């Protein structure tokens, strides 16, 4: 039997405090599965996003 990883979070959105919908459970499971299958891609995407945020924070905007 497989155990569900502790980093799996099932967002409930507007229904906070209530049971999550079946669709939100499937979305959370699909996202978790993608992160497990392609961990290098997830890490690369997070690194790219961080680099873009840092670059936009240091780049002056012209008005």
Secondary structure, DSSP 8 states (H G I E B T S, - for coil): -----TT-----GGGTTS---HHHHHHHHHHHHHHHHTHHHHHHHHHHHHHHHHHHHHS----
